[in-house]
């Protein structure tokens, strides 16, 4: 009964009713961005404002779900740090000619926080190998068009981005039925981030892509939304993991006591 109740409470329908209103600011400000982005100059403070506000709304969404320095909020803290540095990266990239590398560093720090949040269990090493090999192949194409510090920064950033995507996908264990809708959100978020930045890279360094800006920003906002939604049941997941850990420790302790008694009897 307890398991069924927990599944019911964490079902997409129940959660949508709970979190839907909190997502309205993000959805509205995203819509405003796409309406106005082609009507105002790119390298302006106004463009920075309409570009960053949706991410600020996601930061507020995380805060509304609770925040403290306790261990059960460690996941949320890492996600919110990722969002903060992403927002900083968004702001810096408004002026790409002078701040592109700084923006890339900010997004690199964001990915480090996302990877720390996602963790490395389960590892799914074959998936990681495939993704890193694909990243190397893509970089081999882009590196021909790069020069200076970009020859270092772009490959380094792409490895961080690939790691975020790998860890987001690895969280979803479909065949073992060890997945939740929030883990699926982090998976979609990671994949969307990879798609967004790949389009951005080719559009910036290789060849113009039709509707490139719209494709980059739509997949980017989807990525940040998916990653943000993964915090919804993070506190419950932490408590469940701790309970399982204590249960295993209890079994180990009991087993050790039994072994000790048997040794004394002999």
N, C-alpha and C positions, 0 to 999 in steps of 0.2 A: 504493500500500500504506500509506503514511504517513497519508494522508487517511482511508482506511477504518478504520485502527486508532484514529485520533483520534475518529472518529464513534462507534466502538464503545465507547470508554472514557467518552465523554460522553453515552451513551444513558441514558434514564430508568431502565432496568432496572439497569444497572451502577451508576449513581449512587445509586439507592435502597438497594442493598446496602451502599454505602459510608457514606451519610449517615443512613440510617434510624435506627440506634441513637442517633445524636446528637440526633435529633428527639424521642425518647421523653420526655425531661423536659418539653419544651414541650407535647406532646400530653397528658400526664398532668396537668400543672398547669392546662391549659385546661379539661380535663374536670372537675377539682376546682372550678374557678371556677363553671362552669355548674351544678354540683350544689349549691353553697353560696350562690350569689348571692341567691337568693330566701329564704334561711333566716336571713340575718344582716342587721343594720342597715347601710344604705348608708354613712352618714357616720361610719365608724369606722376605726381603724387596721387591724383585722382584714380589713375589706373592701379597704383599700388593698393589704394584703399579697397576698391571693389574686388581686387584679386585676393587679398589677405583676409577679408572679413569672413568668408565661408570657413576658413581654417580656424579663425578665432571662435566661431560658433561651435566647432567640434571640440575645441579646448574647453569651452563652457559646458558642453555636453558631458565631458569626462568629469569635470568638477562637480556637476550636479549629481553624479552617481556616487559621490563621496570621495574624500581624499584625506589621507593621514600618513604618518611616517611608520605605521605598523606594517608588518610583513604581508598581511592580506591585501594591502594596496600597492605592493611592489610592482605588479603588472601595470596597474593604472598609472603609476608614477612614470614608468618608462615610456608608456604610450604618450603621455602628455608632454614629456620632454621631447619625444620625437616630433610631435605636432608643433611645439614651440620652435624648434630648430627648422622645421619645414616652413613655418610661417616666415622666419627670418630669411631662409633661402628664397622664398617667393618674393620677398621685398627686394633682396639684392639683385635678383634676376630681372627686375623691371628695367635695370640699366645694364644689360649684358656686356656692352663694350668695355665697361670699366670694372664691373663687379662679378663677372661670370665665375671666376675661380673661387671667390669668396662664397658665392651662392652654392657652388658645388661642395665646398667644405661644410657648409651648414647642413646641406642635405646628407652628406656623408655621416655627420654626427647623428642626424635623425635616424639613419638606417642602423647605426650601431645600437641605438636605444631600442629600435624595433626588434632587432636580432636578440638583444638581451631579454626583451619581454617574451618573445616566442620560445626561446630556449633551444636546446639541442636534443630533446627527447620527444618522440623517437628520432633517431638520427637519419634514417633513410639515405644511406650513403650512395647507393646507385643513382638515385635522383640527383643528388648533389654533383656527382661526377658528370652526368649528362648535361646538367645546367652550366657547370663551369666550362665544359668543353665547348658548348654552344656560345657562351660569352666570349671565349678566346677567339672563336671563328669570326664573330661579329666585330670584335676589336681589331682583328687583322684587316678587315675592310676599312674601318674608320681611321685607323692609324695612318693610312696613306694620305689622308686629308688633314692631319693635325701637325702642329709644330710647337716648339717651345715647351712650356710647362704643361700644356694640354696632353702631351705625349705621356706624361706621368699621371696627371690628375684623372683623365678620362678612364684609363684601365683600372686605376685604384678604385674610383667611384663605382665602376661597373661591377667589380667584385663584391663590394658592399651591397649594391642593389641586388645582385644575384643571390647573395646569402639571405637577404630579407625574403626574397621570393621563395627560395628553397625551404627556409624554415616555416614560412606561412603555409606552403603546400604540405609539408611533412606533418604538420599538426593534424591534418585530416586523414584518418585511417578508415576509409570507407569499407574495406573488405573485412576489417576486424570489428566493425560497428562501434568503434571508440571515437566517434565524432559527434560534435554538436553544431548547431547552426552558427554559433559564434566562431567556432574554429573554421567553419566554411567561409565566414566573412573575412577572417584574416587571410585565408587562402586566396579568395577573390581580390582582396586588397593587394596582396603581394604580386599577383599576376598582373593586375591593372597597373601597378606602379612600374613594373618591368616594361609593359607595352607602352606606357606614356613616355618614359625616358628613352626608350629605343626610337620611338617616332621623333622625339625632340632631337636626339643625336643625329639621326639621318637627315632631318629637316634642317639642322643647323650646319652640319659639317659635310654632308655628302651631296644631297640634291633636294630641292624644294618638294614638299609633299602637298598635294591639294588638300585644302582645309586642315593643314598641319596644326595650326594653333588651336583650332577647335577640338581636334582629336587629342592633342596633348592634354589640354585642360579638362576635357570631359573624363578621360580615363584617369587623370590625376585626382580629381575630386572623388571619383568612384573609389580609387585606391585608399585615400585617406578616410573616406566614410567606412569602408569595409574594415580597415584596421581599427578605427575608433569603436565600431560596434562590438569588436571582440572583447572589450572590457566589461560588457554587460554582466556576464556571469563569472568574471574572473575571481571575485571574492569567494563565491560558492565553490569554484574549482579548487581554490587554495585550501579551503576548509576540508573539502573531500579528500584532497591529497594528504593533508595533515592527519586526518582521521585514519586513513589507510596506513599511513606510516606508523602511527601509534599502535594500530592493530597488529601490524607485522612485528613491531618491537615487542609487543606483549606475547605474541606466539613464540618468538625467539627466546624470550626470557623464561617462558613456561617450559619450553623444550630443554633449555639449559638446566632448569631446576630438576626436571625428570631425570636427565642424564646424571646429574650429581647424586641423586638419591640411589640410582641403580649402581653407581660406582661404590657408594658407601655400603650398600647391601652386600656387594661382592667382597 
